[in-house]
Amino acid sequence: MGYTYTVGTGGAAVHALLARDLAPRLVGREAERIEELWQAMWWALHYGGHTRCTSSAPSSRPEA
């Protein structure tokens, strides 16, 4: 589990990235395969640029 925060702005964008772009690629996969999951998240967001949202989303929890 990671930890990130948005200091009042951008939380909805991070949540949208988690729900729409990351969760479908991670659900059902083995949590112990950390490097494999990190790579899947990295490439899922790679072409969207490296903004605060794309950097924060992989370290967030969807229900946060």
Distance bins in CASP14 RR format, pairs under 12 A and 6 or more apart:
PFRMAT RR
TARGET T0000
AUTHOR 0000-0000-0000
RMODE 2
METHOD distances of the structure
MODEL  1
1 31 0 0 0 0 1 0 0 0 0 0 0
1 34 0 0 0 0 0 1 0 0 0 0 0
1 58 0 0 0 0 0 1 0 0 0 0 0
1 59 0 0 0 0 1 0 0 0 0 0 0
1 60 0 0 0 0 1 0 0 0 0 0 0
1 61 1 0 0 1 0 0 0 0 0 0 0
1 62 0 0 0 0 0 1 0 0 0 0 0
1 63 0 0 0 0 0 1 0 0 0 0 0
1 64 0 0 0 0 0 1 0 0 0 0 0
2 34 0 0 0 0 0 1 0 0 0 0 0
2 38 0 0 0 0 0 1 0 0 0 0 0
2 41 0 0 0 0 0 1 0 0 0 0 0
2 56 0 0 0 0 0 1 0 0 0 0 0
2 57 0 0 0 0 0 1 0 0 0 0 0
2 58 0 0 0 0 1 0 0 0 0 0 0
2 59 1 0 1 0 0 0 0 0 0 0 0
2 60 1 0 0 1 0 0 0 0 0 0 0
2 61 1 0 0 1 0 0 0 0 0 0 0
2 64 0 0 0 0 1 0 0 0 0 0 0
3 56 0 0 0 0 1 0 0 0 0 0 0
3 58 0 0 0 0 0 1 0 0 0 0 0
3 59 1 0 0 1 0 0 0 0 0 0 0
3 60 0 0 0 0 1 0 0 0 0 0 0
3 61 0 0 0 0 1 0 0 0 0 0 0
3 64 0 0 0 0 1 0 0 0 0 0 0
4 10 0 0 0 0 0 1 0 0 0 0 0
4 11 0 0 0 0 1 0 0 0 0 0 0
4 14 1 0 0 1 0 0 0 0 0 0 0
4 15 0 0 0 0 0 1 0 0 0 0 0
4 17 0 0 0 0 0 1 0 0 0 0 0
4 18 0 0 0 0 0 1 0 0 0 0 0
4 52 0 0 0 0 1 0 0 0 0 0 0
4 53 0 0 0 0 0 1 0 0 0 0 0
4 54 0 0 0 0 0 1 0 0 0 0 0
4 55 0 0 0 0 1 0 0 0 0 0 0
4 56 1 0 1 0 0 0 0 0 0 0 0
4 57 0 0 0 0 1 0 0 0 0 0 0
4 58 0 0 0 0 1 0 0 0 0 0 0
4 59 1 0 1 0 0 0 0 0 0 0 0
4 60 1 0 1 0 0 0 0 0 0 0 0
4 61 0 0 0 0 1 0 0 0 0 0 0
4 64 0 0 0 0 1 0 0 0 0 0 0
5 11 0 0 0 0 1 0 0 0 0 0 0
5 14 0 0 0 0 1 0 0 0 0 0 0
5 52 0 0 0 0 0 1 0 0 0 0 0
5 56 0 0 0 0 1 0 0 0 0 0 0
5 59 0 0 0 0 1 0 0 0 0 0 0
5 60 0 0 0 0 1 0 0 0 0 0 0
5 61 0 0 0 0 0 1 0 0 0 0 0
5 64 0 0 0 0 1 0 0 0 0 0 0
6 12 0 0 0 0 1 0 0 0 0 0 0
6 13 0 0 0 0 1 0 0 0 0 0 0
6 14 1 0 0 1 0 0 0 0 0 0 0
6 15 0 0 0 0 1 0 0 0 0 0 0
6 17 0 0 0 0 0 1 0 0 0 0 0
6 51 0 0 0 0 0 1 0 0 0 0 0
6 52 1 0 0 1 0 0 0 0 0 0 0
6 53 0 0 0 0 1 0 0 0 0 0 0
6 55 0 0 0 0 0 1 0 0 0 0 0
6 56 1 0 0 1 0 0 0 0 0 0 0
6 57 0 0 0 0 0 1 0 0 0 0 0
6 59 0 0 0 0 0 1 0 0 0 0 0
6 60 0 0 0 0 1 0 0 0 0 0 0
6 64 0 0 0 0 1 0 0 0 0 0 0
7 14 0 0 0 0 0 1 0 0 0 0 0
7 52 0 0 0 0 0 1 0 0 0 0 0
7 56 0 0 0 0 0 1 0 0 0 0 0
8 14 0 0 0 0 0 1 0 0 0 0 0
8 52 0 0 0 0 0 1 0 0 0 0 0
9 52 0 0 0 0 1 0 0 0 0 0 0
9 53 0 0 0 0 0 1 0 0 0 0 0
9 56 0 0 0 0 0 1 0 0 0 0 0
10 16 0 0 0 0 1 0 0 0 0 0 0
10 17 0 0 0 0 0 1 0 0 0 0 0
10 51 0 0 0 0 0 1 0 0 0 0 0
10 52 1 0 0 1 0 0 0 0 0 0 0
10 53 1 0 0 1 0 0 0 0 0 0 0
10 54 0 0 0 0 0 1 0 0 0 0 0
10 56 0 0 0 0 1 0 0 0 0 0 0
10 57 0 0 0 0 0 1 0 0 0 0 0
10 60 0 0 0 0 0 1 0 0 0 0 0
11 17 0 0 0 0 1 0 0 0 0 0 0
11 18 0 0 0 0 1 0 0 0 0 0 0
11 19 0 0 0 0 0 1 0 0 0 0 0
11 52 0 0 0 0 1 0 0 0 0 0 0
11 53 0 0 0 0 1 0 0 0 0 0 0
11 56 0 0 0 0 1 0 0 0 0 0 0
11 57 0 0 0 0 1 0 0 0 0 0 0
11 60 0 0 0 0 1 0 0 0 0 0 0
11 62 0 0 0 0 0 1 0 0 0 0 0
11 64 0 0 0 0 1 0 0 0 0 0 0
12 18 0 0 0 0 0 1 0 0 0 0 0
12 19 0 0 0 0 0 1 0 0 0 0 0
12 20 0 0 0 0 0 1 0 0 0 0 0
12 53 0 0 0 0 1 0 0 0 0 0 0
12 57 0 0 0 0 0 1 0 0 0 0 0
12 64 0 0 0 0 0 1 0 0 0 0 0
13 19 0 0 0 0 0 1 0 0 0 0 0
13 20 0 0 0 0 0 1 0 0 0 0 0
13 21 0 0 0 0 0 1 0 0 0 0 0
13 45 0 0 0 0 0 1 0 0 0 0 0
13 51 0 0 0 0 1 0 0 0 0 0 0
13 52 0 0 0 0 1 0 0 0 0 0 0
13 53 1 0 1 0 0 0 0 0 0 0 0
13 54 0 0 0 0 1 0 0 0 0 0 0
13 55 0 0 0 0 0 1 0 0 0 0 0
13 56 0 0 0 0 1 0 0 0 0 0 0
13 57 0 0 0 0 1 0 0 0 0 0 0
13 60 0 0 0 0 0 1 0 0 0 0 0
14 20 0 0 0 0 0 1 0 0 0 0 0
14 21 0 0 0 0 0 1 0 0 0 0 0
14 22 0 0 0 0 0 1 0 0 0 0 0
14 45 0 0 0 0 0 1 0 0 0 0 0
14 51 0 0 0 0 0 1 0 0 0 0 0
14 52 0 0 0 0 1 0 0 0 0 0 0
14 53 1 0 1 0 0 0 0 0 0 0 0
14 54 0 0 0 0 1 0 0 0 0 0 0
14 55 0 0 0 0 1 0 0 0 0 0 0
14 56 1 0 1 0 0 0 0 0 0 0 0
14 57 1 0 1 0 0 0 0 0 0 0 0
14 58 0 0 0 0 1 0 0 0 0 0 0
14 59 0 0 0 0 1 0 0 0 0 0 0
14 60 1 0 1 0 0 0 0 0 0 0 0
14 61 0 0 0 0 0 1 0 0 0 0 0
14 62 0 0 0 0 1 0 0 0 0 0 0
14 64 0 0 0 0 1 0 0 0 0 0 0
15 21 0 0 0 0 0 1 0 0 0 0 0
15 22 0 0 0 0 0 1 0 0 0 0 0
15 23 0 0 0 0 0 1 0 0 0 0 0
15 53 0 0 0 0 1 0 0 0 0 0 0
15 56 0 0 0 0 0 1 0 0 0 0 0
15 57 0 0 0 0 1 0 0 0 0 0 0
15 60 1 0 0 1 0 0 0 0 0 0 0
15 61 0 0 0 0 1 0 0 0 0 0 0
15 62 1 0 0 1 0 0 0 0 0 0 0
15 63 0 0 0 0 1 0 0 0 0 0 0
15 64 1 0 0 1 0 0 0 0 0 0 0
16 22 0 0 0 0 0 1 0 0 0 0 0
16 23 0 0 0 0 0 1 0 0 0 0 0
16 45 0 0 0 0 0 1 0 0 0 0 0
16 53 0 0 0 0 1 0 0 0 0 0 0
16 54 0 0 0 0 0 1 0 0 0 0 0
16 56 0 0 0 0 0 1 0 0 0 0 0
16 57 0 0 0 0 1 0 0 0 0 0 0
16 60 0 0 0 0 0 1 0 0 0 0 0
16 62 0 0 0 0 0 1 0 0 0 0 0
17 23 0 0 0 0 1 0 0 0 0 0 0
17 24 0 0 0 0 0 1 0 0 0 0 0
17 25 0 0 0 0 0 1 0 0 0 0 0
17 41 0 0 0 0 1 0 0 0 0 0 0
17 44 0 0 0 0 1 0 0 0 0 0 0
17 45 1 0 0 1 0 0 0 0 0 0 0
17 48 0 0 0 0 1 0 0 0 0 0 0
17 49 0 0 0 0 0 1 0 0 0 0 0
17 51 0 0 0 0 1 0 0 0 0 0 0
17 52 0 0 0 0 0 1 0 0 0 0 0
17 53 1 0 1 0 0 0 0 0 0 0 0
17 54 1 0 0 1 0 0 0 0 0 0 0
17 55 0 0 0 0 0 1 0 0 0 0 0
17 56 0 0 0 0 1 0 0 0 0 0 0
17 57 1 0 1 0 0 0 0 0 0 0 0
17 58 0 0 0 0 1 0 0 0 0 0 0
17 59 0 0 0 0 0 1 0 0 0 0 0
17 60 0 0 0 0 1 0 0 0 0 0 0
17 62 0 0 0 0 1 0 0 0 0 0 0
18 24 0 0 0 0 0 1 0 0 0 0 0
18 25 0 0 0 0 0 1 0 0 0 0 0
18 26 0 0 0 0 1 0 0 0 0 0 0
18 27 0 0 0 0 0 1 0 0 0 0 0
18 41 0 0 0 0 1 0 0 0 0 0 0
18 44 0 0 0 0 0 1 0 0 0 0 0
18 45 0 0 0 0 0 1 0 0 0 0 0
18 53 0 0 0 0 1 0 0 0 0 0 0
18 54 0 0 0 0 0 1 0 0 0 0 0
18 56 0 0 0 0 1 0 0 0 0 0 0
18 57 1 0 1 0 0 0 0 0 0 0 0
18 58 0 0 0 0 1 0 0 0 0 0 0
18 59 0 0 0 0 0 1 0 0 0 0 0
18 60 1 0 1 0 0 0 0 0 0 0 0
18 61 0 0 0 0 1 0 0 0 0 0 0
18 62 1 0 1 0 0 0 0 0 0 0 0
18 63 0 0 0 0 1 0 0 0 0 0 0
18 64 0 0 0 0 1 0 0 0 0 0 0
19 25 0 0 0 0 0 1 0 0 0 0 0
19 26 0 0 0 0 0 1 0 0 0 0 0
19 27 0 0 0 0 0 1 0 0 0 0 0
19 57 0 0 0 0 1 0 0 0 0 0 0
19 60 0 0 0 0 0 1 0 0 0 0 0
19 61 0 0 0 0 0 1 0 0 0 0 0
19 62 1 0 0 1 0 0 0 0 0 0 0
19 63 0 0 0 0 0 1 0 0 0 0 0
19 64 0 0 0 0 0 1 0 0 0 0 0
20 44 0 0 0 0 0 1 0 0 0 0 0
20 45 0 0 0 0 0 1 0 0 0 0 0
20 53 0 0 0 0 0 1 0 0 0 0 0
20 57 0 0 0 0 0 1 0 0 0 0 0
20 62 0 0 0 0 0 1 0 0 0 0 0
21 40 0 0 0 0 0 1 0 0 0 0 0
21 41 0 0 0 0 1 0 0 0 0 0 0
21 42 0 0 0 0 0 1 0 0 0 0 0
21 43 0 0 0 0 0 1 0 0 0 0 0
21 44 1 0 1 0 0 0 0 0 0 0 0
21 45 1 0 0 1 0 0 0 0 0 0 0
21 46 0 0 0 0 0 1 0 0 0 0 0
21 47 0 0 0 0 0 1 0 0 0 0 0
21 48 0 0 0 0 1 0 0 0 0 0 0
21 53 0 0 0 0 0 1 0 0 0 0 0
21 54 0 0 0 0 1 0 0 0 0 0 0
21 57 1 0 0 1 0 0 0 0 0 0 0
21 58 0 0 0 0 0 1 0 0 0 0 0
21 62 0 0 0 0 0 1 0 0 0 0 0
22 29 0 0 0 0 0 1 0 0 0 0 0
22 37 0 0 0 0 1 0 0 0 0 0 0
22 38 0 0 0 0 0 1 0 0 0 0 0
22 40 0 0 0 0 1 0 0 0 0 0 0
22 41 1 0 1 0 0 0 0 0 0 0 0
22 42 0 0 0 0 0 1 0 0 0 0 0
22 43 0 0 0 0 0 1 0 0 0 0 0
22 44 1 0 1 0 0 0 0 0 0 0 0
22 45 1 0 0 1 0 0 0 0 0 0 0
22 53 0 0 0 0 0 1 0 0 0 0 0
22 54 0 0 0 0 0 1 0 0 0 0 0
22 56 0 0 0 0 0 1 0 0 0 0 0
22 57 1 0 0 1 0 0 0 0 0 0 0
22 58 1 0 0 1 0 0 0 0 0 0 0
22 59 0 0 0 0 0 1 0 0 0 0 0
22 60 0 0 0 0 1 0 0 0 0 0 0
22 61 0 0 0 0 0 1 0 0 0 0 0
22 62 0 0 0 0 1 0 0 0 0 0 0
23 29 0 0 0 0 0 1 0 0 0 0 0
23 37 0 0 0 0 0 1 0 0 0 0 0
23 40 0 0 0 0 0 1 0 0 0 0 0
23 41 0 0 0 0 0 1 0 0 0 0 0
23 44 0 0 0 0 0 1 0 0 0 0 0
23 57 0 0 0 0 0 1 0 0 0 0 0
23 58 0 0 0 0 0 1 0 0 0 0 0
23 60 0 0 0 0 0 1 0 0 0 0 0
23 61 0 0 0 0 0 1 0 0 0 0 0
23 62 1 0 0 1 0 0 0 0 0 0 0
23 63 0 0 0 0 0 1 0 0 0 0 0
24 40 0 0 0 0 0 1 0 0 0 0 0
24 41 0 0 0 0 0 1 0 0 0 0 0
24 44 0 0 0 0 1 0 0 0 0 0 0
24 62 0 0 0 0 0 1 0 0 0 0 0
25 36 0 0 0 0 0 1 0 0 0 0 0
25 37 0 0 0 0 1 0 0 0 0 0 0
25 38 0 0 0 0 0 1 0 0 0 0 0
25 39 0 0 0 0 0 1 0 0 0 0 0
25 40 1 0 1 0 0 0 0 0 0 0 0
25 41 1 0 0 1 0 0 0 0 0 0 0
25 42 0 0 0 0 0 1 0 0 0 0 0
25 43 0 0 0 0 1 0 0 0 0 0 0
25 44 1 0 1 0 0 0 0 0 0 0 0
25 45 0 0 0 0 0 1 0 0 0 0 0
25 57 0 0 0 0 0 1 0 0 0 0 0
25 58 0 0 0 0 0 1 0 0 0 0 0
26 33 0 0 0 0 0 1 0 0 0 0 0
26 34 0 0 0 0 0 1 0 0 0 0 0
26 36 0 0 0 0 0 1 0 0 0 0 0
26 37 1 0 0 1 0 0 0 0 0 0 0
26 38 0 0 0 0 0 1 0 0 0 0 0
26 39 0 0 0 0 0 1 0 0 0 0 0
26 40 1 0 0 1 0 0 0 0 0 0 0
26 41 1 0 0 1 0 0 0 0 0 0 0
26 44 0 0 0 0 1 0 0 0 0 0 0
26 57 0 0 0 0 0 1 0 0 0 0 0
26 58 0 0 0 0 1 0 0 0 0 0 0
26 61 0 0 0 0 0 1 0 0 0 0 0
26 62 0 0 0 0 1 0 0 0 0 0 0
27 37 0 0 0 0 0 1 0 0 0 0 0
27 40 0 0 0 0 0 1 0 0 0 0 0
27 62 0 0 0 0 0 1 0 0 0 0 0
28 37 0 0 0 0 0 1 0 0 0 0 0
28 40 0 0 0 0 0 1 0 0 0 0 0
29 36 1 0 0 1 0 0 0 0 0 0 0
29 37 1 0 0 1 0 0 0 0 0 0 0
29 38 0 0 0 0 0 1 0 0 0 0 0
29 39 0 0 0 0 0 1 0 0 0 0 0
29 40 1 0 0 1 0 0 0 0 0 0 0
29 41 0 0 0 0 0 1 0 0 0 0 0
30 36 0 0 0 0 1 0 0 0 0 0 0
30 37 0 0 0 0 1 0 0 0 0 0 0
30 40 0 0 0 0 0 1 0 0 0 0 0
31 37 1 0 0 1 0 0 0 0 0 0 0
31 38 0 0 0 0 0 1 0 0 0 0 0
33 39 0 0 0 0 1 0 0 0 0 0 0
33 40 0 0 0 0 1 0 0 0 0 0 0
34 40 0 0 0 0 0 1 0 0 0 0 0
34 41 0 0 0 0 0 1 0 0 0 0 0
34 58 0 0 0 0 0 1 0 0 0 0 0
35 41 0 0 0 0 0 1 0 0 0 0 0
35 42 0 0 0 0 0 1 0 0 0 0 0
36 42 0 0 0 0 0 1 0 0 0 0 0
36 43 0 0 0 0 0 1 0 0 0 0 0
37 43 0 0 0 0 0 1 0 0 0 0 0
37 44 0 0 0 0 0 1 0 0 0 0 0
37 58 0 0 0 0 1 0 0 0 0 0 0
38 44 0 0 0 0 0 1 0 0 0 0 0
38 45 0 0 0 0 0 1 0 0 0 0 0
38 58 1 0 0 1 0 0 0 0 0 0 0
38 59 0 0 0 0 0 1 0 0 0 0 0
39 45 0 0 0 0 0 1 0 0 0 0 0
39 46 0 0 0 0 0 1 0 0 0 0 0
39 58 0 0 0 0 0 1 0 0 0 0 0
40 46 0 0 0 0 0 1 0 0 0 0 0
40 58 0 0 0 0 1 0 0 0 0 0 0
41 54 0 0 0 0 1 0 0 0 0 0 0
41 55 0 0 0 0 0 1 0 0 0 0 0
41 56 0 0 0 0 0 1 0 0 0 0 0
41 57 1 0 0 1 0 0 0 0 0 0 0
41 58 1 0 1 0 0 0 0 0 0 0 0
41 59 0 0 0 0 1 0 0 0 0 0 0
41 60 0 0 0 0 0 1 0 0 0 0 0
42 48 0 0 0 0 0 1 0 0 0 0 0
42 49 0 0 0 0 0 1 0 0 0 0 0
42 50 0 0 0 0 0 1 0 0 0 0 0
42 54 0 0 0 0 1 0 0 0 0 0 0
42 55 0 0 0 0 0 1 0 0 0 0 0
42 57 0 0 0 0 0 1 0 0 0 0 0
42 58 1 0 0 1 0 0 0 0 0 0 0
42 59 0 0 0 0 0 1 0 0 0 0 0
43 54 0 0 0 0 0 1 0 0 0 0 0
43 58 0 0 0 0 0 1 0 0 0 0 0
44 54 0 0 0 0 1 0 0 0 0 0 0
44 57 0 0 0 0 1 0 0 0 0 0 0
44 58 0 0 0 0 1 0 0 0 0 0 0
45 51 0 0 0 0 1 0 0 0 0 0 0
45 52 0 0 0 0 0 1 0 0 0 0 0
45 53 0 0 0 0 1 0 0 0 0 0 0
45 54 1 0 1 0 0 0 0 0 0 0 0
45 55 0 0 0 0 1 0 0 0 0 0 0
45 56 0 0 0 0 0 1 0 0 0 0 0
45 57 1 0 0 1 0 0 0 0 0 0 0
45 58 1 0 0 1 0 0 0 0 0 0 0
45 59 0 0 0 0 0 1 0 0 0 0 0
46 54 0 0 0 0 1 0 0 0 0 0 0
46 55 0 0 0 0 0 1 0 0 0 0 0
46 58 0 0 0 0 0 1 0 0 0 0 0
47 54 0 0 0 0 1 0 0 0 0 0 0
48 54 1 0 0 1 0 0 0 0 0 0 0
48 55 0 0 0 0 0 1 0 0 0 0 0
48 57 0 0 0 0 0 1 0 0 0 0 0
49 55 0 0 0 0 1 0 0 0 0 0 0
49 57 0 0 0 0 0 1 0 0 0 0 0
50 56 0 0 0 0 0 1 0 0 0 0 0
50 57 0 0 0 0 0 1 0 0 0 0 0
50 58 0 0 0 0 0 1 0 0 0 0 0
51 57 0 0 0 0 1 0 0 0 0 0 0
52 59 0 0 0 0 0 1 0 0 0 0 0
52 60 0 0 0 0 0 1 0 0 0 0 0
53 59 0 0 0 0 0 1 0 0 0 0 0
53 60 0 0 0 0 1 0 0 0 0 0 0
54 60 0 0 0 0 0 1 0 0 0 0 0
56 64 0 0 0 0 0 1 0 0 0 0 0
57 64 0 0 0 0 0 1 0 0 0 0 0
END
